[in-house]
Amino acid sequence: MTILSSREAGPADGPPVVLLHGYPESSYMWREILPALAAESHRALAPDLLGYGDSPVDRPHTWARQIAAFDAWVQQQALDPFVLVVHDWGGLIGLRWACDHPEAVRGLVISDTGFFADGRWHGLAEAMQTPEQGEQLVDGMTRESFGQLLGAVSTGIGDDALDEYFRAFADEDRRRGQLELYRSGDFAELARYEGRLAQLGVPALILSGADDPFAPVASAERFQREIPGSELVVLEGTGHFAVEDDPEAYAAALLRFLRR
């Protein structure tokens, strides 16, 4: 299995925190969170999923294959039990992995994602899952249209971030990998994980962008109900890309949780 590329900050012997990005981002989304964690002596690590950021193409980039690649990366790092921070598709990948490796996780931070067997995909995802329509969407994506798409739902994604994230459209393999991911995203796969997050028995923080149209606050509230003792923080003035919209508020909530 191809080993993922990753970013790291903080002392090598610090308590580890692993941050897993969503679509269509990369580990670059954590660029302001990593140093904040390092400043409080955490070892912060953020891998790039297959076909994103600096990680290579190793198709198929399906849900199961992304989980396997993440597992291979974790094994390579030889980490002590860590706090897992997930966003968007990083949640669908990382939370499944956590449920299957309960001994490896000592805390969860879940932001702007879902993990429910009765989930429904939003319009863009539905388009990507549709034969021919999905190919037309990813093949026709330009840097300008990509910026307009993200700019419609985020106030914080600037030109540098757009350049980083548009790398996911750099070649045909990467574009087809996006379709493979979404077309493998059958929420029915999550039926066997019902109740498993609660069974982990670890502290959990649920972070939600107040104006997230894709994983709304109601989804975050459901996580809170299903994980006893979990804490919910709604970040006002942010949407689905809460880390980009207000990294200071996101980092502050994360650090408060870790200190406890």
C-alpha positions in Angstrom: 0.0 0.0 0.0 1.3 3.5 -0.9 2.2 5.5 2.1 0.6 8.9 2.4 2.4 12.2 2.5 1.9 14.2 5.6 2.7 17.4 7.5 3.9 17.5 11.1 4.6 20.0 13.8 5.6 19.8 17.5 7.9 17.7 19.6 8.3 14.1 18.6 7.6 12.9 22.1 4.5 15.1 22.5 1.0 13.6 22.9 -0.1 12.9 19.3 -3.0 14.5 17.5 -3.9 13.3 14.0 -5.9 15.6 11.7 -7.7 14.1 8.7 -8.9 16.5 6.0 -12.0 16.4 3.8 -12.9 17.0 0.2 -11.7 18.8 -1.9 -9.0 19.9 0.5 -5.7 18.5 1.6 -3.5 18.6 4.8 -3.0 22.3 3.9 -6.4 23.0 5.5 -4.7 22.4 8.9 -1.9 24.9 8.2 -2.9 27.3 11.1 -4.0 24.5 13.4 -0.7 22.5 13.4 1.4 25.3 14.9 -1.2 26.1 17.5 -1.1 22.5 18.6 2.7 22.4 18.5 2.8 25.6 20.7 1.2 23.5 23.4 3.7 20.6 23.0 1.4 18.3 21.0 2.8 16.3 18.2 0.4 17.2 15.4 0.3 15.1 12.2 -1.9 15.7 9.1 -1.8 13.2 6.2 -3.0 13.8 2.6 -5.5 11.3 1.4 -4.6 9.4 -1.8 -4.7 11.7 -4.8 -4.8 14.9 -2.7 -2.0 17.3 -1.7 1.4 15.6 -1.9 0.1 12.0 -1.7 0.5 10.0 -4.9 -2.2 8.5 -7.0 -2.9 4.9 -6.2 -6.3 4.0 -7.6 -8.9 3.0 -7.0 -9.5 5.9 -4.5 -12.5 4.3 -3.0 -13.7 4.7 0.5 -12.3 1.4 1.6 -9.0 2.0 -0.2 -8.6 5.4 1.5 -9.2 3.8 4.9 -6.6 1.1 4.1 -4.1 3.8 3.0 -4.7 5.8 6.3 -4.2 2.6 8.3 -0.9 1.9 6.5 0.2 5.5 7.3 -0.8 5.2 11.0 1.2 1.9 11.2 4.2 3.6 9.7 4.1 6.4 12.3 4.1 3.9 15.2 2.0 6.3 17.3 0.8 6.0 20.8 -3.0 6.3 21.2 -3.9 9.6 19.7 -6.7 12.2 19.5 -8.2 12.0 16.0 -9.6 15.2 14.4 -11.7 14.7 11.3 -13.5 16.9 8.8 -16.0 16.1 6.0 -14.8 13.0 4.1 -12.0 12.7 6.7 -14.8 11.9 9.1 -16.3 9.1 7.0 -12.8 7.6 6.6 -11.4 8.3 10.0 -14.4 7.4 12.1 -14.7 4.0 10.4 -11.0 3.4 11.1 -11.4 4.5 14.7 -14.3 2.1 15.3 -12.1 -0.8 13.9 -9.1 0.2 15.9 -10.5 1.3 19.3 -7.2 0.7 21.1 -5.5 3.4 19.0 -7.8 6.3 19.8 -7.9 8.3 23.0 -10.2 11.2 21.9 -12.3 12.3 19.0 -12.9 15.8 17.4 -15.6 15.6 14.8 -16.3 18.6 12.6 -18.7 19.1 9.7 -19.3 15.5 8.7 -21.8 12.7 9.1 -21.6 9.1 10.1 -25.1 7.8 9.8 -26.5 4.9 7.8 -29.6 7.0 6.8 -27.5 9.9 5.5 -28.1 11.6 2.2 -25.7 13.2 -0.2 -26.0 16.9 -1.3 -26.4 18.1 -4.8 -22.7 18.2 -5.8 -22.1 14.7 -4.5 -25.2 13.4 -6.3 -23.8 14.9 -9.6 -20.4 13.2 -9.0 -22.1 9.9 -8.4 -24.1 10.1 -11.7 -22.4 8.4 -14.7 -21.4 10.9 -17.4 -22.6 13.9 -15.3 -19.8 13.3 -12.8 -17.2 13.0 -15.6 -18.4 16.2 -17.2 -18.2 18.0 -13.8 -14.7 17.1 -12.9 -13.3 17.3 -16.4 -14.8 20.7 -16.9 -13.6 22.2 -13.6 -11.3 25.1 -14.1 -9.3 27.1 -11.5 -11.8 29.9 -11.9 -14.9 27.8 -11.6 -13.4 25.9 -8.7 -12.8 29.2 -6.9 -16.4 30.3 -7.5 -17.7 27.0 -6.2 -15.7 27.2 -2.9 -16.2 31.0 -2.6 -19.9 30.4 -2.5 -19.7 28.5 0.7 -16.6 29.8 2.4 -15.3 33.3 3.3 -11.8 32.0 4.2 -10.4 30.1 1.2 -7.9 32.5 -0.5 -5.8 32.1 -3.6 -3.1 30.1 -2.0 -5.6 27.6 -0.6 -7.3 27.4 -4.0 -4.0 26.6 -5.7 -3.3 23.9 -3.2 -6.8 22.3 -3.4 -7.0 22.5 -7.2 -4.1 20.1 -7.4 -6.8 17.4 -6.9 -7.8 18.2 -10.6 -4.2 18.1 -11.9 -4.6 15.0 -14.1 -7.2 12.5 -15.2 -6.3 9.9 -12.5 -6.9 12.4 -9.7 -10.2 13.5 -11.2 -11.3 9.9 -11.7 -10.2 9.2 -8.1 -12.7 11.8 -6.9 -15.5 10.0 -8.7 -14.4 6.7 -7.3 -14.5 8.1 -3.8 -18.0 9.5 -4.1 -19.4 6.5 -6.0 -18.2 4.2 -3.3 -19.9 6.3 -0.6 -22.9 4.1 0.2 -24.1 5.3 3.6 -25.6 1.8 4.1 -22.0 0.7 4.9 -22.4 2.5 8.2 -25.2 0.4 9.5 -22.7 -2.0 11.1 -21.1 0.9 12.9 -24.3 2.0 14.7 -23.4 2.7 18.3 -19.7 2.0 17.8 -18.6 5.6 18.4 -20.2 5.6 21.8 -18.6 2.2 22.6 -15.2 3.7 22.1 -15.7 5.4 25.5 -13.3 8.3 24.8 -13.8 12.0 25.2 -15.4 13.6 22.1 -15.8 17.2 20.9 -18.3 18.0 18.1 -17.4 21.2 16.2 -19.9 22.6 13.7 -20.0 25.5 11.4 -23.2 27.4 12.3 -24.0 27.9 8.6 -22.9 24.6 7.2 -25.3 23.7 4.4 -23.9 20.1 3.9 -23.5 18.8 7.4 -25.8 21.1 9.3 -25.9 21.8 13.1 -28.6 19.2 13.4 -26.1 16.6 12.3 -23.7 17.8 15.0 -26.5 17.6 17.6 -27.1 14.0 16.5 -23.5 13.1 17.2 -23.8 14.7 20.6 -26.8 12.6 21.4 -25.2 9.4 20.2 -21.9 9.9 22.0 -22.6 10.2 25.8 -20.7 12.9 27.5 -19.6 14.6 24.2 -19.3 18.3 24.0 -20.8 20.4 21.1 -19.4 23.7 20.0 -21.1 25.7 17.2 -18.7 28.2 15.6 -20.7 31.2 14.7 -19.9 33.0 11.4 -18.6 29.8 9.8 -19.9 27.3 7.3 -18.9 23.8 6.1 -15.2 24.9 5.9 -15.1 26.2 9.4 -11.3 25.7 9.7 -10.8 28.0 6.7 -13.5 30.5 7.8 -12.2 31.0 11.4 -9.1 29.0 12.2 -8.5 30.9 15.4 -11.9 30.0 16.8 -11.5 26.4 15.6 -8.0 26.1 17.2 -9.2 27.7 20.5 -12.1 25.2 20.8 -9.8 22.3 20.0 -7.1 23.4 22.5 -9.7 23.9 25.3 -10.8 20.3 24.7 -7.3 18.9 24.7 -6.4 20.7 27.9 -9.3 19.0 29.7 
